[in-house]
């Protein structure tokens, strides 16, 4: 018997594999991560833009596939 978290994981995995939008969204997120992660200066500029716009200080995290 599988736990509920694993069942949700399997359901999410199936949706991602069948819906093209999610694949494009994941690719865009990975590109953004790569763009900012490779340059300290770009990260500082992102934080400055967030401060100017009164946005929360967000961190860009890498997407890791679990399937």
PDB file of N, H, CA, C and O in Angstrom:
ATOM      1  N   UNK A   1       0.843  -1.181   0.000  1.00  0.00           N
ATOM      2  CA  UNK A   1       0.000   0.000   0.000  1.00  0.00           C
ATOM      3  C   UNK A   1       0.889   1.244   0.000  1.00  0.00           C
ATOM      4  O   UNK A   1       1.803   1.358   0.817  1.00  0.00           O
ATOM      5  N   UNK A   2       0.622   2.164  -0.905  1.00  0.00           N
ATOM      6  H   UNK A   2      -0.120   2.072  -1.568  1.00  0.00           H
ATOM      7  CA  UNK A   2       1.414   3.379  -1.035  1.00  0.00           C
ATOM      8  C   UNK A   2       0.880   4.480  -0.122  1.00  0.00           C
ATOM      9  O   UNK A   2      -0.321   4.557   0.135  1.00  0.00           O
ATOM     10  N   UNK A   3       1.773   5.319   0.358  1.00  0.00           N
ATOM     11  H   UNK A   3       2.749   5.256   0.149  1.00  0.00           H
ATOM     12  CA  UNK A   3       1.321   6.453   1.165  1.00  0.00           C
ATOM     13  C   UNK A   3       0.723   7.520   0.247  1.00  0.00           C
ATOM     14  O   UNK A   3       0.966   7.527  -0.959  1.00  0.00           O
ATOM     15  N   UNK A   4      -0.056   8.410   0.837  1.00  0.00           N
ATOM     16  H   UNK A   4      -0.253   8.404   1.817  1.00  0.00           H
ATOM     17  CA  UNK A   4      -0.767   9.438   0.065  1.00  0.00           C
ATOM     18  C   UNK A   4       0.205  10.376  -0.644  1.00  0.00           C
ATOM     19  O   UNK A   4      -0.075  10.817  -1.758  1.00  0.00           O
ATOM     20  N   UNK A   5       1.342  10.691  -0.021  1.00  0.00           N
ATOM     21  H   UNK A   5       1.569  10.333   0.885  1.00  0.00           H
ATOM     22  CA  UNK A   5       2.316  11.589  -0.647  1.00  0.00           C
ATOM     23  C   UNK A   5       2.860  10.980  -1.932  1.00  0.00           C
ATOM     24  O   UNK A   5       3.045  11.683  -2.925  1.00  0.00           O
ATOM     25  N   UNK A   6       3.118   9.676  -1.917  1.00  0.00           N
ATOM     26  H   UNK A   6       2.968   9.104  -1.110  1.00  0.00           H
ATOM     27  CA  UNK A   6       3.641   9.015  -3.104  1.00  0.00           C
ATOM     28  C   UNK A   6       2.590   8.990  -4.210  1.00  0.00           C
ATOM     29  O   UNK A   6       2.917   9.146  -5.386  1.00  0.00           O
ATOM     30  N   UNK A   7       1.335   8.794  -3.834  1.00  0.00           N
ATOM     31  H   UNK A   7       1.069   8.668  -2.878  1.00  0.00           H
ATOM     32  CA  UNK A   7       0.255   8.807  -4.838  1.00  0.00           C
ATOM     33  C   UNK A   7       0.131  10.191  -5.492  1.00  0.00           C
ATOM     34  O   UNK A   7      -0.069  10.294  -6.702  1.00  0.00           O
ATOM     35  N   UNK A   8       0.251  11.252  -4.681  1.00  0.00           N
ATOM     36  H   UNK A   8       0.414  11.168  -3.698  1.00  0.00           H
ATOM     37  CA  UNK A   8       0.233  12.609  -5.236  1.00  0.00           C
ATOM     38  C   UNK A   8       1.421  12.830  -6.168  1.00  0.00           C
ATOM     39  O   UNK A   8       1.292  13.463  -7.216  1.00  0.00           O
ATOM     40  N   UNK A   9       2.571  12.304  -5.777  1.00  0.00           N
ATOM     41  H   UNK A   9       2.676  11.790  -4.926  1.00  0.00           H
ATOM     42  CA  UNK A   9       3.762  12.421  -6.624  1.00  0.00           C
ATOM     43  C   UNK A   9       3.518  11.751  -7.979  1.00  0.00           C
ATOM     44  O   UNK A   9       3.818  12.328  -9.025  1.00  0.00           O
ATOM     45  N   UNK A  10       2.979  10.549  -7.954  1.00  0.00           N
ATOM     46  H   UNK A  10       2.735  10.081  -7.104  1.00  0.00           H
ATOM     47  CA  UNK A  10       2.707   9.835  -9.206  1.00  0.00           C
ATOM     48  C   UNK A  10       1.681  10.568 -10.063  1.00  0.00           C
ATOM     49  O   UNK A  10       1.826  10.636 -11.284  1.00  0.00           O
ATOM     50  N   UNK A  11       0.646  11.117  -9.429  1.00  0.00           N
ATOM     51  H   UNK A  11       0.529  11.062  -8.437  1.00  0.00           H
ATOM     52  CA  UNK A  11      -0.371  11.857 -10.176  1.00  0.00           C
ATOM     53  C   UNK A  11       0.240  13.105 -10.811  1.00  0.00           C
ATOM     54  O   UNK A  11      -0.015  13.394 -11.980  1.00  0.00           O
ATOM     55  N   UNK A  12       1.042  13.843 -10.051  1.00  0.00           N
ATOM     56  H   UNK A  12       1.250  13.609  -9.101  1.00  0.00           H
ATOM     57  CA  UNK A  12       1.695  15.041 -10.579  1.00  0.00           C
ATOM     58  C   UNK A  12       2.638  14.707 -11.711  1.00  0.00           C
ATOM     59  O   UNK A  12       2.694  15.423 -12.711  1.00  0.00           O
ATOM     60  N   UNK A  13       3.374  13.632 -11.563  1.00  0.00           N
ATOM     61  H   UNK A  13       3.328  13.050 -10.751  1.00  0.00           H
ATOM     62  CA  UNK A  13       4.309  13.192 -12.601  1.00  0.00           C
ATOM     63  C   UNK A  13       3.570  12.872 -13.897  1.00  0.00           C
ATOM     64  O   UNK A  13       4.040  13.224 -14.979  1.00  0.00           O
ATOM     65  N   UNK A  14       2.425  12.214 -13.799  1.00  0.00           N
ATOM     66  H   UNK A  14       2.043  11.928 -12.921  1.00  0.00           H
ATOM     67  CA  UNK A  14       1.637  11.877 -14.986  1.00  0.00           C
ATOM     68  C   UNK A  14       1.122  13.128 -15.676  1.00  0.00           C
ATOM     69  O   UNK A  14       1.128  13.205 -16.904  1.00  0.00           O
ATOM     70  N   UNK A  15       0.677  14.108 -14.903  1.00  0.00           N
ATOM     71  H   UNK A  15       0.671  14.046 -13.905  1.00  0.00           H
ATOM     72  CA  UNK A  15       0.173  15.359 -15.478  1.00  0.00           C
ATOM     73  C   UNK A  15       1.285  16.088 -16.210  1.00  0.00           C
ATOM     74  O   UNK A  15       1.098  16.553 -17.335  1.00  0.00           O
ATOM     75  N   UNK A  16       2.442  16.187 -15.570  1.00  0.00           N
ATOM     76  H   UNK A  16       2.594  15.810 -14.656  1.00  0.00           H
ATOM     77  CA  UNK A  16       3.579  16.891 -16.179  1.00  0.00           C
ATOM     78  C   UNK A  16       3.974  16.234 -17.493  1.00  0.00           C
ATOM     79  O   UNK A  16       4.297  16.927 -18.458  1.00  0.00           O
ATOM     80  N   UNK A  17       3.952  14.928 -17.542  1.00  0.00           N
ATOM     81  H   UNK A  17       3.689  14.365 -16.759  1.00  0.00           H
ATOM     82  CA  UNK A  17       4.339  14.218 -18.762  1.00  0.00           C
ATOM     83  C   UNK A  17       3.325  14.377 -19.889  1.00  0.00           C
ATOM     84  O   UNK A  17       3.685  14.251 -21.059  1.00  0.00           O
ATOM     85  N   UNK A  18       2.071  14.650 -19.562  1.00  0.00           N
ATOM     86  H   UNK A  18       1.779  14.753 -18.611  1.00  0.00           H
ATOM     87  CA  UNK A  18       1.022  14.723 -20.582  1.00  0.00           C
ATOM     88  C   UNK A  18       0.696  16.144 -21.042  1.00  0.00           C
ATOM     89  O   UNK A  18       0.130  16.317 -22.121  1.00  0.00           O
ATOM     90  N   UNK A  19       1.037  17.162 -20.254  1.00  0.00           N
ATOM     91  H   UNK A  19       1.497  17.022 -19.378  1.00  0.00           H
ATOM     92  CA  UNK A  19       0.666  18.533 -20.575  1.00  0.00           C
ATOM     93  C   UNK A  19       1.907  19.307 -21.017  1.00  0.00           C
ATOM     94  O   UNK A  19       2.833  19.501 -20.230  1.00  0.00           O
ATOM     95  N   UNK A  20       1.923  19.747 -22.270  1.00  0.00           N
ATOM     96  H   UNK A  20       1.170  19.590 -22.909  1.00  0.00           H
ATOM     97  CA  UNK A  20       3.073  20.437 -22.847  1.00  0.00           C
ATOM     98  C   UNK A  20       3.418  21.719 -22.090  1.00  0.00           C
ATOM     99  O   UNK A  20       4.592  22.069 -21.973  1.00  0.00           O
ATOM    100  N   UNK A  21       2.404  22.426 -21.573  1.00  0.00           N
ATOM    101  H   UNK A  21       1.449  22.142 -21.668  1.00  0.00           H
ATOM    102  CA  UNK A  21       2.632  23.687 -20.860  1.00  0.00           C
ATOM    103  C   UNK A  21       3.599  23.494 -19.695  1.00  0.00           C
ATOM    104  O   UNK A  21       4.477  24.329 -19.475  1.00  0.00           O
ATOM    105  N   UNK A  22       3.447  22.405 -18.951  1.00  0.00           N
ATOM    106  H   UNK A  22       2.734  21.727 -19.129  1.00  0.00           H
ATOM    107  CA  UNK A  22       4.299  22.177 -17.797  1.00  0.00           C
ATOM    108  C   UNK A  22       5.758  21.940 -18.204  1.00  0.00           C
ATOM    109  O   UNK A  22       6.680  22.346 -17.496  1.00  0.00           O
ATOM    110  N   UNK A  23       5.954  21.295 -19.322  1.00  0.00           N
ATOM    111  H   UNK A  23       5.205  20.965 -19.897  1.00  0.00           H
ATOM    112  CA  UNK A  23       7.321  21.073 -19.819  1.00  0.00           C
ATOM    113  C   UNK A  23       7.972  22.405 -20.189  1.00  0.00           C
ATOM    114  O   UNK A  23       9.143  22.637 -19.886  1.00  0.00           O
ATOM    115  N   UNK A  24       7.207  23.278 -20.846  1.00  0.00           N
ATOM    116  H   UNK A  24       6.256  23.090 -21.093  1.00  0.00           H
ATOM    117  CA  UNK A  24       7.727  24.596 -21.219  1.00  0.00           C
ATOM    118  C   UNK A  24       7.983  25.455 -19.984  1.00  0.00           C
ATOM    119  O   UNK A  24       8.975  26.182 -19.920  1.00  0.00           O
ATOM    120  N   UNK A  25       7.082  25.368 -19.002  1.00  0.00           N
ATOM    121  H   UNK A  25       6.276  24.778 -19.053  1.00  0.00           H
ATOM    122  CA  UNK A  25       7.230  26.117 -17.748  1.00  0.00           C
ATOM    123  C   UNK A  25       8.503  25.681 -17.010  1.00  0.00           C
ATOM    124  O   UNK A  25       9.261  26.513 -16.514  1.00  0.00           O
ATOM    125  N   UNK A  26       8.718  24.379 -16.949  1.00  0.00           N
ATOM    126  H   UNK A  26       8.101  23.703 -17.352  1.00  0.00           H
ATOM    127  CA  UNK A  26       9.912  23.853 -16.286  1.00  0.00           C
ATOM    128  C   UNK A  26      11.178  24.314 -17.015  1.00  0.00           C
ATOM    129  O   UNK A  26      12.158  24.692 -16.373  1.00  0.00           O
ATOM    130  N   UNK A  27      11.162  24.286 -18.334  1.00  0.00           N
ATOM    131  H   UNK A  27      10.366  23.980 -18.856  1.00  0.00           H
ATOM    132  CA  UNK A  27      12.318  24.725 -19.114  1.00  0.00           C
ATOM    133  C   UNK A  27      12.606  26.211 -18.875  1.00  0.00           C
ATOM    134  O   UNK A  27      13.766  26.600 -18.739  1.00  0.00           O
ATOM    135  N   UNK A  28      11.566  27.036 -18.822  1.00  0.00           N
ATOM    136  H   UNK A  28      10.624  26.720 -18.932  1.00  0.00           H
ATOM    137  CA  UNK A  28      11.735  28.466 -18.565  1.00  0.00           C
ATOM    138  C   UNK A  28      12.320  28.700 -17.177  1.00  0.00           C
ATOM    139  O   UNK A  28      13.221  29.524 -17.012  1.00  0.00           O
ATOM    140  N   UNK A  29      11.817  27.985 -16.188  1.00  0.00           N
ATOM    141  H   UNK A  29      11.085  27.316 -16.322  1.00  0.00           H
ATOM    142  CA  UNK A  29      12.342  28.126 -14.821  1.00  0.00           C
ATOM    143  C   UNK A  29      13.812  27.731 -14.751  1.00  0.00           C
ATOM    144  O   UNK A  29      14.602  28.395 -14.080  1.00  0.00           O
ATOM    145  N   UNK A  30      14.178  26.663 -15.434  1.00  0.00           N
ATOM    146  H   UNK A  30      13.536  26.125 -15.980  1.00  0.00           H
ATOM    147  CA  UNK A  30      15.579  26.231 -15.447  1.00  0.00           C
ATOM    148  C   UNK A  30      16.474  27.271 -16.133  1.00  0.00           C
ATOM    149  O   UNK A  30      17.597  27.511 -15.690  1.00  0.00           O
ATOM    150  N   UNK A  31      15.979  27.884 -17.208  1.00  0.00           N
ATOM    151  H   UNK A  31      15.066  27.689 -17.568  1.00  0.00           H
ATOM    152  CA  UNK A  31      16.747  28.931 -17.885  1.00  0.00           C
ATOM    153  C   UNK A  31      16.947  30.139 -16.986  1.00  0.00           C
ATOM    154  O   UNK A  31      18.040  30.702 -16.939  1.00  0.00           O
ATOM    155  N   UNK A  32      15.902  30.544 -16.271  1.00  0.00           N
ATOM    156  H   UNK A  32      15.014  30.086 -16.309  1.00  0.00           H
ATOM    157  CA  UNK A  32      16.015  31.660 -15.334  1.00  0.00           C
ATOM    158  C   UNK A  32      17.030  31.354 -14.235  1.00  0.00           C
ATOM    159  O   UNK A  32      17.857  32.198 -13.888  1.00  0.00           O
ATOM    160  N   UNK A  33      16.959  30.159 -13.703  1.00  0.00           N
ATOM    161  H   UNK A  33      16.288  29.474 -13.986  1.00  0.00           H
ATOM    162  CA  UNK A  33      17.913  29.764 -12.667  1.00  0.00           C
ATOM    163  C   UNK A  33      19.344  29.844 -13.198  1.00  0.00           C
ATOM    164  O   UNK A  33      20.229  30.397 -12.545  1.00  0.00           O
ATOM    165  N   UNK A  34      19.556  29.294 -14.373  1.00  0.00           N
ATOM    166  H   UNK A  34      18.837  28.846 -14.904  1.00  0.00           H
ATOM    167  CA  UNK A  34      20.904  29.305 -14.959  1.00  0.00           C
ATOM    168  C   UNK A  34      21.389  30.725 -15.216  1.00  0.00           C
ATOM    169  O   UNK A  34      22.558  31.034 -14.986  1.00  0.00           O
ATOM    170  N   UNK A  35      20.504  31.586 -15.687  1.00  0.00           N
ATOM    171  H   UNK A  35      19.554  31.336 -15.874  1.00  0.00           H
ATOM    172  CA  UNK A  35      20.876  32.963 -15.996  1.00  0.00           C
ATOM    173  C   UNK A  35      21.361  33.700 -14.749  1.00  0.00           C
ATOM    174  O   UNK A  35      22.410  34.344 -14.772  1.00  0.00           O
ATOM    175  N   UNK A  36      20.601  33.604 -13.673  1.00  0.00           N
ATOM    176  H   UNK A  36      19.749  33.081 -13.654  1.00  0.00           H
ATOM    177  CA  UNK A  36      20.952  34.340 -12.468  1.00  0.00           C
ATOM    178  C   UNK A  36      22.003  33.627 -11.628  1.00  0.00           C
ATOM    179  O   UNK A  36      22.813  34.284 -10.975  1.00  0.00           O
ATOM    180  N   UNK A  37      22.007  32.323 -11.630  1.00  0.00           N
ATOM    181  H   UNK A  37      21.349  31.788 -12.160  1.00  0.00           H
ATOM    182  CA  UNK A  37      22.911  31.565 -10.780  1.00  0.00           C
ATOM    183  C   UNK A  37      24.374  31.713 -11.203  1.00  0.00           C
ATOM    184  O   UNK A  37      25.270  31.598 -10.367  1.00  0.00           O
ATOM    185  N   UNK A  38      24.617  31.959 -12.453  1.00  0.00           N
ATOM    186  H   UNK A  38      23.889  32.052 -13.132  1.00  0.00           H
ATOM    187  CA  UNK A  38      25.990  32.015 -12.956  1.00  0.00           C
ATOM    188  C   UNK A  38      26.665  33.360 -12.709  1.00  0.00           C
ATOM    189  O   UNK A  38      27.859  33.502 -12.973  1.00  0.00           O
ATOM    190  N   UNK A  39      25.926  34.348 -12.208  1.00  0.00           N
ATOM    191  H   UNK A  39      24.957  34.233 -11.994  1.00  0.00           H
ATOM    192  CA  UNK A  39      26.500  35.678 -12.049  1.00  0.00           C
ATOM    193  C   UNK A  39      26.039  36.331 -10.750  1.00  0.00           C
ATOM    194  O   UNK A  39      24.848  36.561 -10.544  1.00  0.00           O
ATOM    195  N   UNK A  40      26.995  36.623  -9.886  1.00  0.00           N
ATOM    196  H   UNK A  40      27.963  36.436 -10.053  1.00  0.00           H
ATOM    197  CA  UNK A  40      26.689  37.324  -8.640  1.00  0.00           C
ATOM    198  C   UNK A  40      26.128  38.713  -8.937  1.00  0.00           C
ATOM    199  O   UNK A  40      25.215  39.177  -8.254  1.00  0.00           O
ATOM    200  N   UNK A  41      26.672  39.367  -9.944  1.00  0.00           N
ATOM    201  H   UNK A  41      27.414  38.990 -10.498  1.00  0.00           H
ATOM    202  CA  UNK A  41      26.225  40.708 -10.315  1.00  0.00           C
ATOM    203  C   UNK A  41      24.752  40.688 -10.751  1.00  0.00           C
ATOM    204  O   UNK A  41      23.991  41.586 -10.391  1.00  0.00           O
ATOM    205  N   UNK A  42      24.351  39.683 -11.515  1.00  0.00           N
ATOM    206  H   UNK A  42      24.969  38.953 -11.808  1.00  0.00           H
ATOM    207  CA  UNK A  42      22.962  39.573 -11.950  1.00  0.00           C
ATOM    208  C   UNK A  42      22.038  39.341 -10.753  1.00  0.00           C
ATOM    209  O   UNK A  42      20.927  39.871 -10.717  1.00  0.00           O
ATOM    210  N   UNK A  43      22.492  38.550  -9.769  1.00  0.00           N
ATOM    211  H   UNK A  43      23.394  38.120  -9.798  1.00  0.00           H
ATOM    212  CA  UNK A  43      21.684  38.323  -8.566  1.00  0.00           C
ATOM    213  C   UNK A  43      21.511  39.614  -7.775  1.00  0.00           C
ATOM    214  O   UNK A  43      20.425  39.888  -7.263  1.00  0.00           O
ATOM    215  N   UNK A  44      22.569  40.401  -7.672  1.00  0.00           N
ATOM    216  H   UNK A  44      23.450  40.178  -8.087  1.00  0.00           H
ATOM    217  CA  UNK A  44      22.477  41.681  -6.964  1.00  0.00           C
ATOM    218  C   UNK A  44      21.498  42.605  -7.686  1.00  0.00           C
ATOM    219  O   UNK A  44      20.672  43.258  -7.048  1.00  0.00           O
ATOM    220  N   UNK A  45      21.587  42.659  -9.003  1.00  0.00           N
ATOM    221  H   UNK A  45      22.258  42.129  -9.522  1.00  0.00           H
ATOM    222  CA  UNK A  45      20.659  43.497  -9.783  1.00  0.00           C
ATOM    223  C   UNK A  45      19.212  43.037  -9.599  1.00  0.00           C
ATOM    224  O   UNK A  45      18.310  43.870  -9.512  1.00  0.00           O
ATOM    225  N   UNK A  46      18.982  41.739  -9.539  1.00  0.00           N
ATOM    226  H   UNK A  46      19.715  41.062  -9.610  1.00  0.00           H
ATOM    227  CA  UNK A  46      17.640  41.219  -9.299  1.00  0.00           C
ATOM    228  C   UNK A  46      17.125  41.673  -7.930  1.00  0.00           C
ATOM    229  O   UNK A  46      15.966  42.069  -7.807  1.00  0.00           O
ATOM    230  N   UNK A  47      17.968  41.620  -6.917  1.00  0.00           N
ATOM    231  H   UNK A  47      18.910  41.298  -7.017  1.00  0.00           H
ATOM    232  CA  UNK A  47      17.565  42.053  -5.571  1.00  0.00           C
ATOM    233  C   UNK A  47      17.265  43.551  -5.545  1.00  0.00           C
ATOM    234  O   UNK A  47      16.341  43.988  -4.859  1.00  0.00           O
ATOM    235  N   UNK A  48      18.036  44.330  -6.282  1.00  0.00           N
ATOM    236  H   UNK A  48      18.787  43.975  -6.839  1.00  0.00           H
ATOM    237  CA  UNK A  48      17.784  45.777  -6.357  1.00  0.00           C
ATOM    238  C   UNK A  48      16.435  46.047  -7.018  1.00  0.00           C
ATOM    239  O   UNK A  48      15.675  46.896  -6.553  1.00  0.00           O
ATOM    240  N   UNK A  49      16.137  45.336  -8.088  1.00  0.00           N
ATOM    241  H   UNK A  49      16.754  44.646  -8.465  1.00  0.00           H
ATOM    242  CA  UNK A  49      14.848  45.490  -8.774  1.00  0.00           C
ATOM    243  C   UNK A  49      13.707  45.112  -7.836  1.00  0.00           C
ATOM    244  O   UNK A  49      12.676  45.784  -7.812  1.00  0.00           O
ATOM    245  N   UNK A  50      13.884  44.049  -7.071  1.00  0.00           N
ATOM    246  H   UNK A  50      14.722  43.503  -7.090  1.00  0.00           H
ATOM    247  CA  UNK A  50      12.858  43.645  -6.116  1.00  0.00           C
ATOM    248  C   UNK A  50      12.635  44.729  -5.061  1.00  0.00           C
ATOM    249  O   UNK A  50      11.495  45.011  -4.694  1.00  0.00           O
ATOM    250  N   UNK A  51      13.706  45.328  -4.579  1.00  0.00           N
ATOM    251  H   UNK A  51      14.633  45.098  -4.877  1.00  0.00           H
ATOM    252  CA  UNK A  51      13.589  46.386  -3.577  1.00  0.00           C
ATOM    253  C   UNK A  51      12.886  47.620  -4.148  1.00  0.00           C
ATOM    254  O   UNK A  51      12.031  48.209  -3.486  1.00  0.00           O
ATOM    255  N   UNK A  52      13.238  48.005  -5.357  1.00  0.00           N
ATOM    256  H   UNK A  52      13.933  47.527  -5.894  1.00  0.00           H
ATOM    257  CA  UNK A  52      12.617  49.171  -6.002  1.00  0.00           C
ATOM    258  C   UNK A  52      11.114  48.960  -6.155  1.00  0.00           C
ATOM    259  O   UNK A  52      10.330  49.890  -5.966  1.00  0.00           O
ATOM    260  N   UNK A  53      10.715  47.743  -6.497  1.00  0.00           N
ATOM    261  H   UNK A  53      11.352  46.988  -6.651  1.00  0.00           H
ATOM    262  CA  UNK A  53       9.303  47.431  -6.723  1.00  0.00           C
ATOM    263  C   UNK A  53       8.574  46.988  -5.459  1.00  0.00           C
ATOM    264  O   UNK A  53       7.427  46.546  -5.520  1.00  0.00           O
ATOM    265  N   UNK A  54       9.241  47.106  -4.317  1.00  0.00           N
ATOM    266  H   UNK A  54      10.173  47.465  -4.268  1.00  0.00           H
ATOM    267  CA  UNK A  54       8.656  46.689  -3.034  1.00  0.00           C
ATOM    268  C   UNK A  54       8.169  45.244  -3.058  1.00  0.00           C
ATOM    269  O   UNK A  54       7.140  44.925  -2.462  1.00  0.00           O
ATOM    270  N   UNK A  55       8.900  44.373  -3.740  1.00  0.00           N
ATOM    271  H   UNK A  55       9.736  44.632  -4.224  1.00  0.00           H
ATOM    272  CA  UNK A  55       8.586  42.954  -3.763  1.00  0.00           C
ATOM    273  C   UNK A  55       9.373  42.241  -2.679  1.00  0.00           C
ATOM    274  O   UNK A  55      10.395  42.733  -2.201  1.00  0.00           O
ATOM    275  N   UNK A  56       8.884  41.090  -2.309  1.00  0.00           N
ATOM    276  H   UNK A  56       8.054  40.690  -2.697  1.00  0.00           H
ATOM    277  CA  UNK A  56       9.608  40.272  -1.351  1.00  0.00           C
ATOM    278  C   UNK A  56      10.947  39.836  -1.930  1.00  0.00           C
ATOM    279  O   UNK A  56      11.095  39.691  -3.143  1.00  0.00           O
ATOM    280  N   UNK A  57      11.904  39.634  -1.063  1.00  0.00           N
ATOM    281  H   UNK A  57      11.785  39.752  -0.077  1.00  0.00           H
ATOM    282  CA  UNK A  57      13.188  39.115  -1.505  1.00  0.00           C
ATOM    283  C   UNK A  57      13.039  37.619  -1.775  1.00  0.00           C
ATOM    284  O   UNK A  57      13.047  36.807  -0.849  1.00  0.00           O
ATOM    285  N   UNK A  58      12.905  37.271  -3.031  1.00  0.00           N
ATOM    286  H   UNK A  58      12.898  37.930  -3.782  1.00  0.00           H
ATOM    287  CA  UNK A  58      12.724  35.885  -3.412  1.00  0.00           C
ATOM    288  C   UNK A  58      14.051  35.274  -3.826  1.00  0.00           C
ATOM    289  O   UNK A  58      14.946  35.967  -4.309  1.00  0.00           O
ATOM    290  N   UNK A  59      14.164  33.995  -3.634  1.00  0.00           N
ATOM    291  H   UNK A  59      13.437  33.432  -3.241  1.00  0.00           H
ATOM    292  CA  UNK A  59      15.361  33.276  -4.027  1.00  0.00           C
ATOM    293  C   UNK A  59      15.014  32.367  -5.193  1.00  0.00           C
ATOM    294  O   UNK A  59      13.973  31.712  -5.187  1.00  0.00           O
ATOM    295  N   UNK A  60      15.867  32.328  -6.173  1.00  0.00           N
ATOM    296  H   UNK A  60      16.713  32.860  -6.177  1.00  0.00           H
ATOM    297  CA  UNK A  60      15.654  31.457  -7.319  1.00  0.00           C
ATOM    298  C   UNK A  60      16.313  30.115  -7.007  1.00  0.00           C
ATOM    299  O   UNK A  60      17.519  30.041  -6.774  1.00  0.00           O
ATOM    300  N   UNK A  61      15.507  29.063  -7.007  1.00  0.00           N
ATOM    301  H   UNK A  61      14.527  29.123  -7.196  1.00  0.00           H
ATOM    302  CA  UNK A  61      15.997  27.724  -6.691  1.00  0.00           C
ATOM    303  C   UNK A  61      16.040  26.875  -7.956  1.00  0.00           C
ATOM    304  O   UNK A  61      15.295  27.098  -8.910  1.00  0.00           O
ATOM    305  N   UNK A  62      16.914  25.918  -7.928  1.00  0.00           N
ATOM    306  H   UNK A  62      17.519  25.736  -7.153  1.00  0.00           H
ATOM    307  CA  UNK A  62      17.035  24.994  -9.046  1.00  0.00           C
ATOM    308  C   UNK A  62      15.916  23.970  -8.995  1.00  0.00           C
ATOM    309  O   UNK A  62      15.529  23.533  -7.911  1.00  0.00           O
ATOM    310  N   UNK A  63      15.389  23.579 -10.150  1.00  0.00           N
ATOM    311  H   UNK A  63      15.703  23.934 -11.031  1.00  0.00           H
ATOM    312  CA  UNK A  63      14.366  22.552 -10.226  1.00  0.00           C
ATOM    313  C   UNK A  63      15.073  21.212 -10.354  1.00  0.00           C
ATOM    314  O   UNK A  63      15.944  21.026 -11.204  1.00  0.00           O
ATOM    315  N   UNK A  64      14.682  20.289  -9.496  1.00  0.00           N
ATOM    316  H   UNK A  64      13.974  20.440  -8.806  1.00  0.00           H
ATOM    317  CA  UNK A  64      15.275  18.956  -9.525  1.00  0.00           C
ATOM    318  C   UNK A  64      14.159  17.964  -9.813  1.00  0.00           C
ATOM    319  O   UNK A  64      13.158  17.920  -9.099  1.00  0.00           O
ATOM    320  N   UNK A  65      14.333  17.180 -10.847  1.00  0.00           N
ATOM    321  H   UNK A  65      15.147  17.215 -11.428  1.00  0.00           H
ATOM    322  CA  UNK A  65      13.328  16.182 -11.199  1.00  0.00           C
ATOM    323  C   UNK A  65      13.364  15.045 -10.193  1.00  0.00           C
ATOM    324  O   UNK A  65      14.432  14.624  -9.749  1.00  0.00           O
ATOM    325  N   UNK A  66      12.183  14.555  -9.839  1.00  0.00           N
ATOM    326  H   UNK A  66      11.315  14.898 -10.199  1.00  0.00           H
ATOM    327  CA  UNK A  66      12.099  13.441  -8.884  1.00  0.00           C
ATOM    328  C   UNK A  66      11.566  12.184  -9.550  1.00  0.00           C
ATOM    329  O   UNK A  66      11.124  11.251  -8.880  1.00  0.00           O
ATOM    330  N   UNK A  67      11.611  12.170 -10.839  1.00  0.00           N
ATOM    331  H   UNK A  67      11.969  12.928 -11.384  1.00  0.00           H
ATOM    332  CA  UNK A  67      11.109  10.978 -11.538  1.00  0.00           C
ATOM    333  C   UNK A  67      12.120  10.449 -12.500  1.00  0.00           C
ATOM    334  O   UNK A  67      11.868   9.451 -13.175  1.00  0.00           O
TER     335      UNK A  67
END
